[in-house]
Amino acid sequence: VDVTVTTRAGTSAISAASRFAYGAAAIDVPTLGEWSMMALGLMLAGVGYVVLRWRFARVE
C-alpha cells in the first residue's frame, strides 16, 4: 500500500518510506487471569450439575 499525504502545499512524493505491508493479525492468547476465570466458571458449572444430580437422586 502506498501512502500519500495531501496538504495545501501539495502532495507528498511516493518513496520507499511511504510503502506499508499488511500481514496476518496476531492470535490473541488468553492471559492467566482469563484462563482462571474460565476455569472458575467451568468448576462452578460442574459443581452445580453434580449437586443438582445428587439432590434429585435423593428425592426420588
C-alpha positions as CSV (number, residue, x, y, z in Angstrom):
1,V,0.0,0.0,0.0
2,D,1.4,3.4,-0.9
3,V,0.5,6.2,1.5
4,T,0.4,9.8,0.3
5,V,-0.4,13.0,2.2
6,T,-2.2,15.9,0.6
7,T,-2.0,19.4,2.1
8,R,-2.3,22.9,0.9
9,A,1.4,22.9,0.0
10,G,0.9,19.8,-2.3
11,T,1.1,16.0,-2.2
12,S,3.9,14.0,-0.8
13,A,6.1,12.0,-3.1
14,I,5.9,8.2,-3.2
15,S,9.1,6.7,-1.9
16,A,10.2,3.5,-0.2
17,A,9.3,5.2,3.2
18,S,5.7,5.5,2.2
19,R,5.2,1.8,1.4
20,F,3.5,-0.4,4.0
21,A,2.5,-4.0,4.0
22,Y,-0.3,-5.7,5.9
23,G,0.2,-9.1,7.5
24,A,-2.0,-11.6,9.3
25,A,-3.2,-10.4,12.6
26,A,-1.7,-11.9,15.7
27,I,-3.7,-14.6,17.6
28,D,-4.8,-13.4,21.0
29,V,-3.8,-15.9,23.7
30,P,-5.8,-15.6,27.0
31,T,-3.9,-14.3,29.9
32,L,-3.6,-16.1,33.2
33,G,-6.5,-14.1,34.7
34,E,-8.7,-15.0,31.7
35,W,-7.8,-18.7,32.0
36,S,-8.6,-18.7,35.7
37,M,-12.0,-17.1,35.1
38,M,-12.8,-19.7,32.5
39,A,-11.7,-22.5,34.9
40,L,-13.7,-21.0,37.7
41,G,-16.8,-20.9,35.5
42,L,-16.3,-24.5,34.4
43,M,-15.8,-25.6,38.0
44,L,-18.9,-23.8,39.3
45,A,-21.0,-25.3,36.4
46,G,-19.6,-28.8,37.2
47,V,-20.3,-28.5,40.9
48,G,-23.8,-27.1,40.2
49,Y,-24.5,-30.1,37.9
50,V,-23.3,-32.6,40.5
51,V,-25.2,-31.0,43.3
52,L,-28.5,-31.0,41.3
53,R,-28.0,-34.6,40.3
54,W,-27.3,-35.5,43.9
55,R,-30.4,-33.6,45.2
56,F,-32.8,-35.1,42.6
57,A,-31.4,-38.6,43.1
58,R,-32.3,-38.3,46.8
59,V,-35.8,-37.0,46.2
60,E,-36.9,-40.0,44.0
